Amino acid sequence: MVAAAFPWVSYLSGEEVADFVDELIASLRAGSSLDNPAPPAARSRRGDIRRRCVPIPELARILSSPSGGDFGAVPVPEL
């Protein structure tokens, strides 16, 4: 069920999925008490990015390093 909503959990161990679900439930409760869904939504997205990058040390290093500047405009893709 969790994988249907968060497909990236397929990259995690069972223990990591359980940790994520615990964190998600805590965030949902906190957001509910504030009547604001933004905290759990932001936490979910951060978790997605962090969990995908941390297991790959080289990728984590590249993404956490300063960039060499602006790489210019991104072309509009053809659809």
PQR file with spaces between the fields and no chain letter, atoms N, CA, C, O and H, PARSE charges and radii, in Angstrom:
ATOM       1  N    MET     1       0.818   -1.191    0.000 -0.4000 1.5000
ATOM       2  CA   MET     1       0.000    0.000    0.000 -0.0000 2.0000
ATOM       3  C    MET     1       0.866    1.261    0.000  0.5500 1.7000
ATOM       4  O    MET     1       0.576    2.213   -0.725 -0.5500 1.4000
ATOM       5  N    VAL     2       1.913    1.269    0.800 -0.4000 1.5000
ATOM       6  CA   VAL     2       2.783    2.441    0.865 -0.0000 2.0000
ATOM       7  C    VAL     2       3.450    2.674   -0.488  0.5500 1.7000
ATOM       8  O    VAL     2       3.577    3.814   -0.933 -0.5500 1.4000
ATOM       9  H    VAL     2       2.148    0.496    1.388  0.4000 1.0000
ATOM      10  N    ALA     3       3.876    1.595   -1.139 -0.4000 1.5000
ATOM      11  CA   ALA     3       4.560    1.719   -2.434 -0.0000 2.0000
ATOM      12  C    ALA     3       3.651    2.300   -3.518  0.5500 1.7000
ATOM      13  O    ALA     3       4.142    2.910   -4.468 -0.5500 1.4000
ATOM      14  H    ALA     3       3.773    0.668   -0.778  0.4000 1.0000
ATOM      15  N    ALA     4       2.350    2.122   -3.389 -0.4000 1.5000
ATOM      16  CA   ALA     4       1.431    2.700   -4.374 -0.0000 2.0000
ATOM      17  C    ALA     4       1.444    4.224   -4.304  0.5500 1.7000
ATOM      18  O    ALA     4       1.341    4.895   -5.331 -0.5500 1.4000
ATOM      19  H    ALA     4       1.951    1.627   -2.617  0.4000 1.0000
ATOM      20  N    ALA     5       1.570    4.765   -3.106 -0.4000 1.5000
ATOM      21  CA   ALA     5       1.589    6.220   -2.927 -0.0000 2.0000
ATOM      22  C    ALA     5       2.997    6.798   -3.032  0.5500 1.7000
ATOM      23  O    ALA     5       3.173    7.939   -3.458 -0.5500 1.4000
ATOM      24  H    ALA     5       1.654    4.220   -2.272  0.4000 1.0000
ATOM      25  N    PHE     6       3.992    6.013   -2.646 -0.4000 1.5000
ATOM      26  CA   PHE     6       5.392    6.457   -2.635 -0.0000 2.0000
ATOM      27  C    PHE     6       6.244    5.406   -3.333  0.5500 1.7000
ATOM      28  O    PHE     6       6.890    4.602   -2.661 -0.5500 1.4000
ATOM      29  H    PHE     6       3.849    5.085   -2.300  0.4000 1.0000
ATOM      30  N    PRO     7       6.263    5.388   -4.668 -0.5600 1.5000
ATOM      31  CA   PRO     7       6.945    4.318   -5.407  0.2800 2.0000
ATOM      32  C    PRO     7       8.433    4.185   -5.077  0.5500 1.7000
ATOM      33  O    PRO     7       9.002    3.101   -5.213 -0.5500 1.4000
ATOM      34  N    TRP     8       9.057    5.260   -4.651 -0.4000 1.5000
ATOM      35  CA   TRP     8      10.486    5.215   -4.351 -0.0000 2.0000
ATOM      36  C    TRP     8      10.820    4.346   -3.146  0.5500 1.7000
ATOM      37  O    TRP     8      11.991    4.030   -2.938 -0.5500 1.4000
ATOM      38  H    TRP     8       8.595    6.140   -4.540  0.4000 1.0000
ATOM      39  N    VAL     9       9.823    3.942   -2.334 -0.4000 1.5000
ATOM      40  CA   VAL     9      10.130    3.083   -1.186 -0.0000 2.0000
ATOM      41  C    VAL     9      10.625    1.709   -1.621  0.5500 1.7000
ATOM      42  O    VAL     9      11.171    0.962   -0.809 -0.5500 1.4000
ATOM      43  H    VAL     9       8.871    4.199   -2.502  0.4000 1.0000
ATOM      44  N    SER    10      10.441    1.374   -2.885 -0.4000 1.5000
ATOM      45  CA   SER    10      10.953    0.084   -3.371 -0.0000 2.0000
ATOM      46  C    SER    10      12.476    0.022   -3.286  0.5500 1.7000
ATOM      47  O    SER    10      13.052   -1.065   -3.333 -0.5500 1.4000
ATOM      48  H    SER    10       9.998    1.981   -3.545  0.4000 1.0000
ATOM      49  N    TYR    11      13.133    1.171   -3.161 -0.4000 1.5000
ATOM      50  CA   TYR    11      14.595    1.214   -3.025 -0.0000 2.0000
ATOM      51  C    TYR    11      15.041    1.034   -1.580  0.5500 1.7000
ATOM      52  O    TYR    11      16.239    0.934   -1.316 -0.5500 1.4000
ATOM      53  H    TYR    11      12.665    2.054   -3.123  0.4000 1.0000
ATOM      54  N    LEU    12      14.100    0.992   -0.642 -0.4000 1.5000
ATOM      55  CA   LEU    12      14.433    0.949    0.776 -0.0000 2.0000
ATOM      56  C    LEU    12      14.328   -0.461    1.334  0.5500 1.7000
ATOM      57  O    LEU    12      13.637   -1.318    0.785 -0.5500 1.4000
ATOM      58  H    LEU    12      13.127    1.074   -0.856  0.4000 1.0000
ATOM      59  N    SER    13      15.026   -0.679    2.432 -0.4000 1.5000
ATOM      60  CA   SER    13      14.885   -1.938    3.160 -0.0000 2.0000
ATOM      61  C    SER    13      13.562   -1.898    3.928  0.5500 1.7000
ATOM      62  O    SER    13      12.936   -0.845    4.050 -0.5500 1.4000
ATOM      63  H    SER    13      15.588    0.018    2.879  0.4000 1.0000
ATOM      64  N    GLY    14      13.151   -3.043    4.436 -0.4000 1.5000
ATOM      65  CA   GLY    14      11.927   -3.112    5.223 -0.0000 2.0000
ATOM      66  C    GLY    14      11.978   -2.193    6.436  0.5500 1.7000
ATOM      67  O    GLY    14      10.989   -1.547    6.783 -0.5500 1.4000
ATOM      68  H    GLY    14      13.659   -3.899    4.337  0.4000 1.0000
ATOM      69  N    GLU    15      13.141   -2.144    7.076 -0.4000 1.5000
ATOM      70  CA   GLU    15      13.310   -1.279    8.257 -0.0000 2.0000
ATOM      71  C    GLU    15      13.197    0.195    7.873  0.5500 1.7000
ATOM      72  O    GLU    15      12.596    0.984    8.602 -0.5500 1.4000
ATOM      73  H    GLU    15      13.944   -2.668    6.794  0.4000 1.0000
ATOM      74  N    GLU    16      13.776    0.569    6.728 -0.4000 1.5000
ATOM      75  CA   GLU    16      13.701    1.961    6.279 -0.0000 2.0000
ATOM      76  C    GLU    16      12.267    2.344    5.912  0.5500 1.7000
ATOM      77  O    GLU    16      11.845    3.473    6.163 -0.5500 1.4000
ATOM      78  H    GLU    16      14.264   -0.072    6.135  0.4000 1.0000
ATOM      79  N    VAL    17      11.519    1.417    5.321 -0.4000 1.5000
ATOM      80  CA   VAL    17      10.112    1.694    4.998 -0.0000 2.0000
ATOM      81  C    VAL    17       9.329    1.910    6.290  0.5500 1.7000
ATOM      82  O    VAL    17       8.519    2.832    6.384 -0.5500 1.4000
ATOM      83  H    VAL    17      11.862    0.500    5.116  0.4000 1.0000
ATOM      84  N    ALA    18       9.574    1.063    7.278 -0.4000 1.5000
ATOM      85  CA   ALA    18       8.883    1.216    8.562 -0.0000 2.0000
ATOM      86  C    ALA    18       9.220    2.562    9.201  0.5500 1.7000
ATOM      87  O    ALA    18       8.340    3.230    9.743 -0.5500 1.4000
ATOM      88  H    ALA    18      10.233    0.314    7.201  0.4000 1.0000
ATOM      89  N    ASP    19      10.493    2.962    9.139 -0.4000 1.5000
ATOM      90  CA   ASP    19      10.900    4.269    9.677 -0.0000 2.0000
ATOM      91  C    ASP    19      10.192    5.396    8.937  0.5500 1.7000
ATOM      92  O    ASP    19       9.710    6.344    9.555 -0.5500 1.4000
ATOM      93  H    ASP    19      11.209    2.419    8.700  0.4000 1.0000
ATOM      94  N    PHE    20      10.131    5.290    7.601 -0.4000 1.5000
ATOM      95  CA   PHE    20       9.458    6.310    6.812 -0.0000 2.0000
ATOM      96  C    PHE    20       7.988    6.419    7.200  0.5500 1.7000
ATOM      97  O    PHE    20       7.471    7.522    7.380 -0.5500 1.4000
ATOM      98  H    PHE    20      10.523    4.520    7.099  0.4000 1.0000
ATOM      99  N    VAL    21       7.315    5.280    7.328 -0.4000 1.5000
ATOM     100  CA   VAL    21       5.896    5.287    7.683 -0.0000 2.0000
ATOM     101  C    VAL    21       5.701    5.926    9.060  0.5500 1.7000
ATOM     102  O    VAL    21       4.773    6.710    9.256 -0.5500 1.4000
ATOM     103  H    VAL    21       7.734    4.385    7.181  0.4000 1.0000
ATOM     104  N    ASP    22       6.575    5.591   10.010 -0.4000 1.5000
ATOM     105  CA   ASP    22       6.486    6.213   11.348 -0.0000 2.0000
ATOM     106  C    ASP    22       6.640    7.726   11.256  0.5500 1.7000
ATOM     107  O    ASP    22       5.882    8.468   11.879 -0.5500 1.4000
ATOM     108  H    ASP    22       7.329    4.954    9.851  0.4000 1.0000
ATOM     109  N    GLU    23       7.630    8.188   10.474 -0.4000 1.5000
ATOM     110  CA   GLU    23       7.854    9.630   10.299 -0.0000 2.0000
ATOM     111  C    GLU    23       6.659   10.279    9.608  0.5500 1.7000
ATOM     112  O    GLU    23       6.239   11.376    9.976 -0.5500 1.4000
ATOM     113  H    GLU    23       8.246    7.584    9.968  0.4000 1.0000
ATOM     114  N    LEU    24       6.121    9.601    8.615 -0.4000 1.5000
ATOM     115  CA   LEU    24       4.980   10.143    7.877 -0.0000 2.0000
ATOM     116  C    LEU    24       3.765   10.290    8.793  0.5500 1.7000
ATOM     117  O    LEU    24       3.080   11.312    8.764 -0.5500 1.4000
ATOM     118  H    LEU    24       6.463    8.710    8.316  0.4000 1.0000
ATOM     119  N    ILE    25       3.507    9.282    9.591 -0.4000 1.5000
ATOM     120  CA   ILE    25       2.365    9.350   10.512 -0.0000 2.0000
ATOM     121  C    ILE    25       2.546   10.495   11.500  0.5500 1.7000
ATOM     122  O    ILE    25       1.598   11.231   11.775 -0.5500 1.4000
ATOM     123  H    ILE    25       4.064    8.452    9.614  0.4000 1.0000
ATOM     124  N    ALA    26       3.754   10.651   12.034 -0.4000 1.5000
ATOM     125  CA   ALA    26       4.014   11.754   12.969 -0.0000 2.0000
ATOM     126  C    ALA    26       3.790   13.103   12.283  0.5500 1.7000
ATOM     127  O    ALA    26       3.217   14.016   12.878 -0.5500 1.4000
ATOM     128  H    ALA    26       4.523   10.053   11.810  0.4000 1.0000
ATOM     129  N    SER    27       4.239   13.227   11.042 -0.4000 1.5000
ATOM     130  CA   SER    27       4.058   14.480   10.298 -0.0000 2.0000
ATOM     131  C    SER    27       2.592   14.738    9.991  0.5500 1.7000
ATOM     132  O    SER    27       2.124   15.872   10.079 -0.5500 1.4000
ATOM     133  H    SER    27       4.704   12.485   10.559  0.4000 1.0000
ATOM     134  N    LEU    28       1.870   13.685    9.630 -0.4000 1.5000
ATOM     135  CA   LEU    28       0.440   13.846    9.349 -0.0000 2.0000
ATOM     136  C    LEU    28      -0.312   14.293   10.589  0.5500 1.7000
ATOM     137  O    LEU    28      -1.202   15.140   10.510 -0.5500 1.4000
ATOM     138  H    LEU    28       2.250   12.763    9.559  0.4000 1.0000
ATOM     139  N    ARG    29       0.042   13.729   11.726 -0.4000 1.5000
ATOM     140  CA   ARG    29      -0.600   14.149   12.977 -0.0000 2.0000
ATOM     141  C    ARG    29      -0.283   15.603   13.294  0.5500 1.7000
ATOM     142  O    ARG    29      -1.157   16.367   13.704 -0.5500 1.4000
ATOM     143  H    ARG    29       0.765   13.041   11.789  0.4000 1.0000
ATOM     144  N    ALA    30       0.984   15.978   13.097 -0.4000 1.5000
ATOM     145  CA   ALA    30       1.374   17.371   13.362 -0.0000 2.0000
ATOM     146  C    ALA    30       0.648   18.311   12.415  0.5500 1.7000
ATOM     147  O    ALA    30       0.132   19.343   12.843 -0.5500 1.4000
ATOM     148  H    ALA    30       1.694   15.358   12.764  0.4000 1.0000
ATOM     149  N    GLY    31       0.601   17.968   11.131 -0.4000 1.5000
ATOM     150  CA   GLY    31      -0.108   18.800   10.159 -0.0000 2.0000
ATOM     151  C    GLY    31      -1.583   18.896   10.462  0.5500 1.7000
ATOM     152  O    GLY    31      -2.186   19.958   10.311 -0.5500 1.4000
ATOM     153  H    GLY    31       1.020   17.130   10.783  0.4000 1.0000
ATOM     154  N    SER    32      -2.171   17.791   10.891 -0.4000 1.5000
ATOM     155  CA   SER    32      -3.592   17.781   11.236 -0.0000 2.0000
ATOM     156  C    SER    32      -3.871   18.694   12.425  0.5500 1.7000
ATOM     157  O    SER    32      -4.882   19.395   12.458 -0.5500 1.4000
ATOM     158  H    SER    32      -1.681   16.927   11.014  0.4000 1.0000
ATOM     159  N    SER    33      -2.966   18.678   13.401 -0.4000 1.5000
ATOM     160  CA   SER    33      -3.184   19.526   14.574 -0.0000 2.0000
ATOM     161  C    SER    33      -3.092   21.006   14.217  0.5500 1.7000
ATOM     162  O    SER    33      -3.646   21.855   14.915 -0.5500 1.4000
ATOM     163  H    SER    33      -2.144   18.109   13.375  0.4000 1.0000
ATOM     164  N    LEU    34      -2.390   21.312   13.129 -0.4000 1.5000
ATOM     165  CA   LEU    34      -2.271   22.700   12.661 -0.0000 2.0000
ATOM     166  C    LEU    34      -3.310   23.022   11.596  0.5500 1.7000
ATOM     167  O    LEU    34      -3.417   24.165   11.150 -0.5500 1.4000
ATOM     168  H    LEU    34      -1.940   20.623   12.562  0.4000 1.0000
ATOM     169  N    ASP    35      -4.083   22.005   11.187 -0.4000 1.5000
ATOM     170  CA   ASP    35      -5.032   22.128   10.083 -0.0000 2.0000
ATOM     171  C    ASP    35      -4.313   22.602    8.821  0.5500 1.7000
ATOM     172  O    ASP    35      -4.797   23.467    8.091 -0.5500 1.4000
ATOM     173  H    ASP    35      -3.997   21.077   11.550  0.4000 1.0000
ATOM     174  N    ASN    36      -3.133   22.002    8.590 -0.4000 1.5000
ATOM     175  CA   ASN    36      -2.290   22.410    7.475 -0.0000 2.0000
ATOM     176  C    ASN    36      -1.557   21.185    6.928  0.5500 1.7000
ATOM     177  O    ASN    36      -0.753   20.588    7.644 -0.5500 1.4000
ATOM     178  H    ASN    36      -2.740   21.300    9.184  0.4000 1.0000
ATOM     179  N    PRO    37      -1.817   20.793    5.663 -0.5600 1.5000
ATOM     180  CA   PRO    37      -1.149   19.617    5.111  0.2800 2.0000
ATOM     181  C    PRO    37       0.275   19.876    4.618  0.5500 1.7000
ATOM     182  O    PRO    37       0.952   18.938    4.198 -0.5500 1.4000
ATOM     183  N    ALA    38       0.741   21.107    4.659 -0.4000 1.5000
ATOM     184  CA   ALA    38       2.066   21.428    4.109 -0.0000 2.0000
ATOM     185  C    ALA    38       3.218   20.713    4.815  0.5500 1.7000
ATOM     186  O    ALA    38       4.100   20.200    4.126 -0.5500 1.4000
ATOM     187  H    ALA    38       0.191   21.870    5.000  0.4000 1.0000
ATOM     188  N    PRO    39       3.262   20.648    6.154 -0.5600 1.5000
ATOM     189  CA   PRO    39       4.411   19.980    6.789  0.2800 2.0000
ATOM     190  C    PRO    39       4.603   18.529    6.350  0.5500 1.7000
ATOM     191  O    PRO    39       5.725   18.151    6.014 -0.5500 1.4000
ATOM     192  N    PRO    40       3.543   17.690    6.339 -0.5600 1.5000
ATOM     193  CA   PRO    40       3.781   16.318    5.893  0.2800 2.0000
ATOM     194  C    PRO    40       4.116   16.227    4.410  0.5500 1.7000
ATOM     195  O    PRO    40       4.891   15.359    4.006 -0.5500 1.4000
ATOM     196  N    ALA    41       3.553   17.097    3.604 -0.4000 1.5000
ATOM     197  CA   ALA    41       3.861   17.068    2.177 -0.0000 2.0000
ATOM     198  C    ALA    41       5.323   17.418    1.941  0.5500 1.7000
ATOM     199  O    ALA    41       5.999   16.763    1.146 -0.5500 1.4000
ATOM     200  H    ALA    41       2.924   17.801    3.932  0.4000 1.0000
ATOM     201  N    ALA    42       5.810   18.434    2.618 -0.4000 1.5000
ATOM     202  CA   ALA    42       7.212   18.827    2.473 -0.0000 2.0000
ATOM     203  C    ALA    42       8.132   17.740    3.005  0.5500 1.7000
ATOM     204  O    ALA    42       9.161   17.447    2.396 -0.5500 1.4000
ATOM     205  H    ALA    42       5.261   18.966    3.263  0.4000 1.0000
ATOM     206  N    ARG    43       7.777   17.140    4.131 -0.4000 1.5000
ATOM     207  CA   ARG    43       8.596   16.083    4.724 -0.0000 2.0000
ATOM     208  C    ARG    43       8.669   14.885    3.779  0.5500 1.7000
ATOM     209  O    ARG    43       9.730   14.284    3.613 -0.5500 1.4000
ATOM     210  H    ARG    43       6.941   17.378    4.626  0.4000 1.0000
ATOM     211  N    SER    44       7.549   14.543    3.166 -0.4000 1.5000
ATOM     212  CA   SER    44       7.519   13.422    2.239 -0.0000 2.0000
ATOM     213  C    SER    44       8.456   13.672    1.066  0.5500 1.7000
ATOM     214  O    SER    44       9.210   12.780    0.677 -0.5500 1.4000
ATOM     215  H    SER    44       6.686   15.032    3.301  0.4000 1.0000
ATOM     216  N    ARG    45       8.418   14.852    0.509 -0.4000 1.5000
ATOM     217  CA   ARG    45       9.263   15.179   -0.644 -0.0000 2.0000
ATOM     218  C    ARG    45      10.739   15.184   -0.260  0.5500 1.7000
ATOM     219  O    ARG    45      11.580   14.674   -1.001 -0.5500 1.4000
ATOM     220  H    ARG    45       7.806   15.577    0.826  0.4000 1.0000
ATOM     221  N    ARG    46      11.053   15.766    0.908 -0.4000 1.5000
ATOM     222  CA   ARG    46      12.447   15.767    1.370 -0.0000 2.0000
ATOM     223  C    ARG    46      12.932   14.345    1.592  0.5500 1.7000
ATOM     224  O    ARG    46      14.070   14.010    1.265 -0.5500 1.4000
ATOM     225  H    ARG    46      10.370   16.180    1.510  0.4000 1.0000
ATOM     226  N    GLY    47      12.066   13.516    2.147 -0.4000 1.5000
ATOM     227  CA   GLY    47      12.441   12.126    2.388 -0.0000 2.0000
ATOM     228  C    GLY    47      12.728   11.398    1.095  0.5500 1.7000
ATOM     229  O    GLY    47      13.669   10.609    1.012 -0.5500 1.4000
ATOM     230  H    GLY    47      11.142   13.789    2.413  0.4000 1.0000
ATOM     231  N    ASP    48      11.916   11.663    0.085 -0.4000 1.5000
ATOM     232  CA   ASP    48      12.115   11.058   -1.221 -0.0000 2.0000
ATOM     233  C    ASP    48      13.490   11.402   -1.758  0.5500 1.7000
ATOM     234  O    ASP    48      14.238   10.514   -2.168 -0.5500 1.4000
ATOM     235  H    ASP    48      11.152   12.304    0.153  0.4000 1.0000
ATOM     236  N    ILE    49      13.827   12.669   -1.759 -0.4000 1.5000
ATOM     237  CA   ILE    49      15.119   13.114   -2.297 -0.0000 2.0000
ATOM     238  C    ILE    49      16.269   12.561   -1.470  0.5500 1.7000
ATOM     239  O    ILE    49      17.239   12.042   -2.022 -0.5500 1.4000
ATOM     240  H    ILE    49      13.219   13.390   -1.425  0.4000 1.0000
ATOM     241  N    ARG    50      16.165   12.669   -0.155 -0.4000 1.5000
ATOM     242  CA   ARG    50      17.255   12.217    0.721 -0.0000 2.0000
ATOM     243  C    ARG    50      17.488   10.716    0.572  0.5500 1.7000
ATOM     244  O    ARG    50      18.635   10.281    0.470 -0.5500 1.4000
ATOM     245  H    ARG    50      15.377   13.090    0.293  0.4000 1.0000
ATOM     246  N    ARG    51      16.446    9.938    0.557 -0.4000 1.5000
ATOM     247  CA   ARG    51      16.602    8.491    0.499 -0.0000 2.0000
ATOM     248  C    ARG    51      17.140    8.027   -0.847  0.5500 1.7000
ATOM     249  O    ARG    51      17.806    6.995   -0.920 -0.5500 1.4000
ATOM     250  H    ARG    51      15.514   10.292    0.640  0.4000 1.0000
ATOM     251  N    ARG    52      16.869    8.754   -1.889 -0.4000 1.5000
ATOM     252  CA   ARG    52      17.411    8.372   -3.194 -0.0000 2.0000
ATOM     253  C    ARG    52      18.890    8.732   -3.323  0.5500 1.7000
ATOM     254  O    ARG    52      19.629    8.043   -4.026 -0.5500 1.4000
ATOM     255  H    ARG    52      16.328    9.593   -1.830  0.4000 1.0000
ATOM     256  N    CYS    53      19.329    9.789   -2.663 -0.4000 1.5000
ATOM     257  CA   CYS    53      20.695   10.276   -2.834 -0.0000 2.0000
ATOM     258  C    CYS    53      21.686    9.693   -1.835  0.5500 1.7000
ATOM     259  O    CYS    53      22.821    9.389   -2.201 -0.5500 1.4000
ATOM     260  H    CYS    53      18.728   10.348   -2.092  0.4000 1.0000
ATOM     261  N    VAL    54      21.281    9.535   -0.600 -0.4000 1.5000
ATOM     262  CA   VAL    54      22.207    9.111    0.444 -0.0000 2.0000
ATOM     263  C    VAL    54      22.841    7.751    0.164  0.5500 1.7000
ATOM     264  O    VAL    54      24.030    7.589    0.440 -0.5500 1.4000
ATOM     265  H    VAL    54      20.358    9.781   -0.303  0.4000 1.0000
ATOM     266  N    PRO    55      22.114    6.757   -0.369 -0.5600 1.5000
ATOM     267  CA   PRO    55      22.762    5.471   -0.622  0.2800 2.0000
ATOM     268  C    PRO    55      23.828    5.518   -1.715  0.5500 1.7000
ATOM     269  O    PRO    55      24.597    4.569   -1.870 -0.5500 1.4000
ATOM     270  N    ILE    56      23.880    6.602   -2.465 -0.4000 1.5000
ATOM     271  CA   ILE    56      24.865    6.743   -3.533 -0.0000 2.0000
ATOM     272  C    ILE    56      25.797    7.890   -3.132  0.5500 1.7000
ATOM     273  O    ILE    56      25.522    9.045   -3.458 -0.5500 1.4000
ATOM     274  H    ILE    56      23.255    7.372   -2.339  0.4000 1.0000
ATOM     275  N    PRO    57      26.887    7.591   -2.434 -0.5600 1.5000
ATOM     276  CA   PRO    57      27.747    8.648   -1.883  0.2800 2.0000
ATOM     277  C    PRO    57      28.220    9.672   -2.911  0.5500 1.7000
ATOM     278  O    PRO    57      28.243   10.868   -2.623 -0.5500 1.4000
ATOM     279  N    GLU    58      28.593    9.223   -4.094 -0.4000 1.5000
ATOM     280  CA   GLU    58      29.075   10.154   -5.111 -0.0000 2.0000
ATOM     281  C    GLU    58      27.964   11.127   -5.535  0.5500 1.7000
ATOM     282  O    GLU    58      28.218   12.319   -5.708 -0.5500 1.4000
ATOM     283  H    GLU    58      28.574    8.251   -4.328  0.4000 1.0000
ATOM     284  N    LEU    59      26.748   10.625   -5.701 -0.4000 1.5000
ATOM     285  CA   LEU    59      25.628   11.483   -6.070 -0.0000 2.0000
ATOM     286  C    LEU    59      25.306   12.456   -4.942  0.5500 1.7000
ATOM     287  O    LEU    59      25.052   13.634   -5.190 -0.5500 1.4000
ATOM     288  H    LEU    59      26.542    9.657   -5.561  0.4000 1.0000
ATOM     289  N    ALA    60      25.317   11.968   -3.706 -0.4000 1.5000
ATOM     290  CA   ALA    60      25.056   12.843   -2.558 -0.0000 2.0000
ATOM     291  C    ALA    60      26.097   13.954   -2.490  0.5500 1.7000
ATOM     292  O    ALA    60      25.756   15.102   -2.205 -0.5500 1.4000
ATOM     293  H    ALA    60      25.523   11.011   -3.504  0.4000 1.0000
ATOM     294  N    ARG    61      27.356   13.626   -2.746 -0.4000 1.5000
ATOM     295  CA   ARG    61      28.426   14.631   -2.714 -0.0000 2.0000
ATOM     296  C    ARG    61      28.210   15.684   -3.806  0.5500 1.7000
ATOM     297  O    ARG    61      28.328   16.882   -3.548 -0.5500 1.4000
ATOM     298  H    ARG    61      27.633   12.693   -2.977  0.4000 1.0000
ATOM     299  N    ILE    62      27.899   15.242   -5.007 -0.4000 1.5000
ATOM     300  CA   ILE    62      27.691   16.166   -6.123 -0.0000 2.0000
ATOM     301  C    ILE    62      26.514   17.098   -5.849  0.5500 1.7000
ATOM     302  O    ILE    62      26.613   18.306   -6.065 -0.5500 1.4000
ATOM     303  H    ILE    62      27.803   14.269   -5.217  0.4000 1.0000
ATOM     304  N    LEU    63      25.408   16.542   -5.377 -0.4000 1.5000
ATOM     305  CA   LEU    63      24.212   17.349   -5.161 -0.0000 2.0000
ATOM     306  C    LEU    63      24.322   18.287   -3.971  0.5500 1.7000
ATOM     307  O    LEU    63      23.604   19.285   -3.902 -0.5500 1.4000
ATOM     308  H    LEU    63      25.328   15.561   -5.202  0.4000 1.0000
ATOM     309  N    SER    64      25.208   17.983   -3.037 -0.4000 1.5000
ATOM     310  CA   SER    64      25.354   18.858   -1.875 -0.0000 2.0000
ATOM     311  C    SER    64      26.497   19.858   -2.043  0.5500 1.7000
ATOM     312  O    SER    64      26.719   20.696   -1.169 -0.5500 1.4000
ATOM     313  H    SER    64      25.792   17.173   -3.093  0.4000 1.0000
ATOM     314  N    SER    65      27.218   19.775   -3.152 -0.4000 1.5000
ATOM     315  CA   SER    65      28.312   20.720   -3.428 -0.0000 2.0000
ATOM     316  C    SER    65      27.773   21.937   -4.174  0.5500 1.7000
ATOM     317  O    SER    65      26.759   21.854   -4.868 -0.5500 1.4000
ATOM     318  H    SER    65      27.037   19.095   -3.862  0.4000 1.0000
ATOM     319  N    PRO    66      28.468   23.078   -4.022 -0.5600 1.5000
ATOM     320  CA   PRO    66      28.046   24.253   -4.801  0.2800 2.0000
ATOM     321  C    PRO    66      28.210   23.983   -6.298  0.5500 1.7000
ATOM     322  O    PRO    66      29.135   23.285   -6.714 -0.5500 1.4000
ATOM     323  N    SER    67      27.326   24.529   -7.081 -0.4000 1.5000
ATOM     324  CA   SER    67      27.437   24.347   -8.530 -0.0000 2.0000
ATOM     325  C    SER    67      28.454   25.329   -9.083  0.5500 1.7000
ATOM     326  O    SER    67      28.865   26.270   -8.404 -0.5500 1.4000
ATOM     327  H    SER    67      26.575   25.096   -6.743  0.4000 1.0000
ATOM     328  N    GLY    68      28.845   25.101  -10.297 -0.4000 1.5000
ATOM     329  CA   GLY    68      29.812   25.961  -10.950 -0.0000 2.0000
ATOM     330  C    GLY    68      29.188   27.225  -11.514  0.5500 1.7000
ATOM     331  O    GLY    68      29.841   27.950  -12.264 -0.5500 1.4000
ATOM     332  H    GLY    68      28.511   24.336  -10.849  0.4000 1.0000
ATOM     333  N    GLY    69      27.960   27.501  -11.175 -0.4000 1.5000
ATOM     334  CA   GLY    69      27.291   28.701  -11.678 -0.0000 2.0000
ATOM     335  C    GLY    69      26.046   28.352  -12.467  0.5500 1.7000
ATOM     336  O    GLY    69      25.531   27.236  -12.401 -0.5500 1.4000
ATOM     337  H    GLY    69      27.429   26.912  -10.565  0.4000 1.0000
ATOM     338  N    ASP    70      25.587   29.323  -13.202 -0.4000 1.5000
ATOM     339  CA   ASP    70      24.383   29.155  -14.000 -0.0000 2.0000
ATOM     340  C    ASP    70      24.746   28.442  -15.300  0.5500 1.7000
ATOM     341  O    ASP    70      25.682   28.835  -15.997 -0.5500 1.4000
ATOM     342  H    ASP    70      26.005   30.230  -13.255  0.4000 1.0000
ATOM     343  N    PHE    71      24.010   27.413  -15.608 -0.4000 1.5000
ATOM     344  CA   PHE    71      24.299   26.645  -16.825 -0.0000 2.0000
ATOM     345  C    PHE    71      23.422   27.080  -17.984  0.5500 1.7000
ATOM     346  O    PHE    71      23.345   26.391  -19.002 -0.5500 1.4000
ATOM     347  H    PHE    71      23.250   27.094  -15.042  0.4000 1.0000
ATOM     348  N    GLY    72      22.755   28.231  -17.834 -0.4000 1.5000
ATOM     349  CA   GLY    72      21.978   28.776  -18.933 -0.0000 2.0000
ATOM     350  C    GLY    72      20.534   28.298  -18.944  0.5500 1.7000
ATOM     351  O    GLY    72      20.080   27.567  -18.064 -0.5500 1.4000
ATOM     352  H    GLY    72      22.818   28.791  -17.008  0.4000 1.0000
ATOM     353  N    ALA    73      19.843   28.739  -19.966 -0.4000 1.5000
ATOM     354  CA   ALA    73      18.417   28.414  -20.101 -0.0000 2.0000
ATOM     355  C    ALA    73      18.238   26.938  -20.459  0.5500 1.7000
ATOM     356  O    ALA    73      19.061   26.336  -21.149 -0.5500 1.4000
ATOM     357  H    ALA    73      20.212   29.333  -20.681  0.4000 1.0000
ATOM     358  N    VAL    74      17.161   26.393  -19.977 -0.4000 1.5000
ATOM     359  CA   VAL    74      16.810   25.018  -20.312 -0.0000 2.0000
ATOM     360  C    VAL    74      15.836   25.068  -21.476  0.5500 1.7000
ATOM     361  O    VAL    74      14.802   25.732  -21.392 -0.5500 1.4000
ATOM     362  H    VAL    74      16.492   26.882  -19.416  0.4000 1.0000
ATOM     363  N    PRO    75      16.152   24.375  -22.559 -0.5600 1.5000
ATOM     364  CA   PRO    75      15.254   24.421  -23.705  0.2800 2.0000
ATOM     365  C    PRO    75      13.906   23.786  -23.394  0.5500 1.7000
ATOM     366  O    PRO    75      13.821   22.835  -22.616 -0.5500 1.4000
ATOM     367  N    VAL    76      12.874   24.309  -23.998 -0.4000 1.5000
ATOM     368  CA   VAL    76      11.538   23.754  -23.836 -0.0000 2.0000
ATOM     369  C    VAL    76      11.486   22.424  -24.594  0.5500 1.7000
ATOM     370  O    VAL    76      11.820   22.373  -25.777 -0.5500 1.4000
ATOM     371  H    VAL    76      12.943   25.081  -24.630  0.4000 1.0000
ATOM     372  N    PRO    77      11.070   21.352  -23.919 -0.5600 1.5000
ATOM     373  CA   PRO    77      11.026   20.065  -24.616  0.2800 2.0000
ATOM     374  C    PRO    77       9.933   20.034  -25.670  0.5500 1.7000
ATOM     375  O    PRO    77       8.894   20.678  -25.533 -0.5500 1.4000
ATOM     376  N    GLU    78      10.185   19.285  -26.706 -0.4000 1.5000
ATOM     377  CA   GLU    78       9.168   19.108  -27.745 -0.0000 2.0000
ATOM     378  C    GLU    78       8.239   17.992  -27.317  0.5500 1.7000
ATOM     379  O    GLU    78       8.692   16.914  -26.933 -0.5500 1.4000
ATOM     380  H    GLU    78      11.029   18.762  -26.818  0.4000 1.0000
ATOM     381  N    LEU    79       6.954   18.241  -27.380 -0.4000 1.5000
ATOM     382  CA   LEU    79       5.972   17.217  -26.980 -0.0000 2.0000
ATOM     383  C    LEU    79       5.268   16.652  -28.149  0.5500 1.7000
ATOM     384  O    LEU    79       4.412   15.781  -27.993 -0.5500 1.4000
ATOM     385  H    LEU    79       6.585   19.117  -27.692  0.4000 1.0000
